[in-house]
Amino acid sequence: MSRSPRDIYEDYLGRRKGILRALTQDIDKLWQLCDPQKENLCLYGFPDGTWAVDLPAEEVPPEAPEPALGVNFARDGMERAAWVSLVAVHSDSWLLALAFYKGARLNRDEREELFSLINKLPTCYEVVSGRVKQTGGPTTNVGGLKRPGGPGGPSRPPPARVPRQSDEDAEDGAGGSADWEDGEGDPCPSCGRLYRTEEFWIACDFCDTWYCGRCAKMTEKKASQMKQWRCNQCIGVQ
């Protein structure tokens, strides 16, 4: 079955979302599931944004690239922050390997498009290690997200949350105590800043990717006057 760069990217996005959820929002659950006394386990992210810790595929070789084997063994004797960062690095490698496995039949231009789409996002390691920092202050104080569609148009929940870290947490690395603020979400794919509830963000009506208002060059007032908004990536693949 032939897949376009956009199809593969959507698969990558969902799996990445699942991995990030496991390593941030659900880190306590992940830590418990990765008992070093269990068999070799892998951390899987799925296209629908969910995740699971499970045994690897039995067939040799597997149908597709598999995540790093034995993440629970690596946990033994490691500080949680170091372990989370290690799992994030291996997860990034798996996500890239799987994406380009699915894109093996793409031509040169399509492979370049796929990499460009993926490379605009921070890696899982950059997110959990605190290397992705917010740049600047709030752009528009709207108290939440708004999707274009005119006054009273459709609205939707904010993106999946990731932890915001204090300066002390950032110095210590990932895996520390997460201070959650309702509505904080995935990084903007253009600048890497993390969503904050006091900022205006907008979602592309074609790929459903969220951007901060500054990168989208959009305000709440302008968005309320539009029926649809298309990001630059989707404009380029018309």
C-alpha positions in Angstrom: 0.0 0.0 0.0 1.4 3.3 -1.1 1.7 6.1 1.5 2.3 9.7 1.0 4.8 11.7 3.2 1.8 13.3 4.9 0.3 9.9 5.7 3.5 8.7 7.2 3.9 12.0 9.1 0.5 11.6 10.7 1.4 8.1 11.8 4.6 9.5 13.3 2.7 12.3 15.1 0.4 9.9 16.8 3.1 7.6 17.9 5.2 10.5 19.2 2.3 11.8 21.1 1.9 8.4 22.8 5.6 8.2 23.7 5.6 11.8 25.1 2.5 11.0 27.2 4.2 8.0 28.6 7.4 9.9 29.5 5.6 12.9 30.9 2.0 12.8 31.9 1.9 9.0 32.6 5.5 8.7 33.9 4.5 7.2 37.3 2.5 4.5 35.5 5.3 3.8 33.1 7.9 3.5 35.9 5.8 0.9 37.6 5.2 -1.1 34.5 8.9 -1.2 33.7 9.8 -3.5 36.6 13.3 -4.8 36.1 12.1 -8.2 37.4 9.9 -8.7 34.3 11.0 -10.0 30.9 12.5 -7.7 28.2 9.9 -5.0 27.5 9.5 -2.4 24.9 7.8 1.0 25.0 5.4 1.3 22.0 3.6 4.5 20.8 0.5 4.0 18.6 -0.9 6.1 15.8 -4.0 7.0 17.9 -1.8 8.7 20.6 -1.8 5.9 23.1 1.1 3.9 24.4 1.9 0.5 25.9 4.8 -1.5 27.5 4.8 -4.9 26.0 7.0 -7.8 24.9 8.7 -7.5 21.5 7.4 -9.1 18.3 8.1 -12.9 18.2 8.9 -13.1 14.5 12.5 -12.7 13.4 13.0 -10.4 11.7 10.0 -8.4 12.8 7.6 -7.0 10.2 8.7 -3.5 11.0 11.4 -1.8 13.2 10.9 -2.5 16.9 11.5 -0.2 19.9 14.6 -0.7 22.0 14.5 -4.0 23.9 14.7 -4.1 27.7 13.8 -0.6 28.7 12.8 -2.1 32.1 16.3 -3.6 32.6 17.8 -0.2 31.9 15.7 1.2 34.7 17.6 -1.0 37.3 20.0 1.1 39.3 19.4 4.3 37.3 18.0 7.6 38.5 14.6 8.2 37.1 15.6 11.4 35.3 18.5 9.7 33.5 16.3 6.7 32.7 13.5 8.8 31.2 16.1 10.6 29.0 17.6 7.3 27.9 14.2 5.9 26.9 13.4 9.2 25.1 16.5 8.9 23.0 15.8 5.3 22.0 12.2 6.2 21.3 13.3 9.0 19.0 15.5 6.5 17.1 12.6 4.1 16.8 10.1 6.7 15.6 12.5 7.8 12.8 13.3 4.3 11.8 9.7 3.3 11.6 8.8 6.5 9.6 11.5 5.8 7.0 10.7 2.1 6.9 7.1 3.1 6.0 8.6 5.6 3.5 11.0 3.1 1.8 9.2 3.5 -1.5 9.2 7.3 -1.5 11.3 9.1 -4.0 14.0 11.6 -3.2 11.7 14.7 -3.0 9.1 12.8 -0.9 11.8 11.6 1.5 13.0 15.2 1.9 9.4 16.4 2.5 8.9 13.7 5.2 12.2 14.6 7.0 11.3 18.3 6.8 7.9 17.7 8.4 9.4 15.6 11.2 12.4 17.8 11.7 10.2 20.8 12.5 9.1 19.1 15.7 11.3 18.9 18.9 12.5 15.3 19.6 11.1 13.4 22.6 14.4 13.8 24.2 14.4 17.6 23.8 10.9 17.8 25.4 11.5 15.5 28.4 15.0 16.9 29.1 13.7 20.4 29.2 15.8 21.6 26.3 12.7 23.0 24.6 12.2 26.3 26.2 9.5 28.9 25.9 10.6 32.0 23.9 9.0 35.3 24.9 5.8 35.9 26.7 2.2 35.5 26.0 0.9 36.8 22.7 -2.8 37.2 23.2 -4.6 36.8 26.5 -7.6 34.7 25.5 -7.6 32.2 28.3 -7.5 29.1 26.0 -7.6 27.9 22.4 -9.9 28.9 19.7 -10.4 27.3 16.3 -11.3 29.4 13.3 -14.9 29.4 12.2 -16.4 32.7 13.2 -18.0 33.8 16.4 -19.5 30.8 18.1 -17.7 28.5 15.8 -16.5 25.0 16.9 -14.1 24.7 19.7 -12.0 21.7 20.9 -9.9 20.6 23.9 -6.3 21.8 24.1 -3.5 19.5 22.9 -2.1 16.7 25.1 -0.3 18.2 28.1 3.4 18.1 28.7 5.0 19.1 32.0 6.4 22.5 32.6 9.6 22.5 34.6 11.0 24.8 37.2 14.6 26.0 36.7 15.7 23.4 39.3 13.9 20.6 37.5 15.4 21.6 34.2 18.9 21.4 35.7 18.2 18.0 37.2 16.9 16.7 33.9 13.7 14.8 33.0 11.6 12.6 35.2 11.3 14.9 38.2 8.1 16.0 39.8 5.9 17.5 37.0 4.0 20.7 37.8 1.0 20.5 35.5 -1.1 23.4 34.4 -4.4 22.6 32.8 -4.3 23.0 29.0 -0.6 23.1 28.5 0.3 21.0 25.4 2.6 20.0 22.6 5.3 22.3 21.3 4.5 24.6 18.4 6.1 22.9 15.4 7.6 26.2 14.1 9.3 27.6 17.2 9.1 24.9 19.8 7.4 27.0 22.5 4.9 25.1 24.8 1.3 26.0 24.9 0.2 28.1 27.9 -3.5 28.7 28.8 -3.1 32.5 28.5 -1.9 32.3 24.8 -3.9 32.2 21.6 -3.1 29.2 19.4 -4.7 28.0 16.2 -5.2 24.6 14.6 -4.8 23.9 10.9 -8.1 22.7 9.5 -6.3 20.3 7.1 -3.6 18.6 9.2 -5.0 19.4 12.7 -1.6 20.6 13.8 -1.6 23.4 16.4 0.6 26.6 16.0 1.1 29.5 18.3 -0.5 32.7 17.1 2.8 34.4 16.5 4.1 31.8 14.2 0.8 31.5 12.4 0.7 35.3 12.1 -2.8 35.1 13.4 -4.9 36.8 16.1 -8.2 35.7 17.7 -10.0 38.5 15.8 -8.6 37.5 12.4 -9.3 33.8 13.2 -13.0 34.6 14.0 -13.4 36.0 10.5 -12.1 33.0 8.7 -13.9 29.8 7.8 -10.8 27.8 7.4 -7.1 28.2 8.1 -4.3 26.3 6.3 -0.8 26.1 7.7 2.3 26.7 5.5 3.0 22.9 5.3 -0.4 22.2 3.9 -0.2 25.1 1.6 2.9 23.6 0.2 1.3 20.2 -0.5 -1.9 21.4 -2.3 
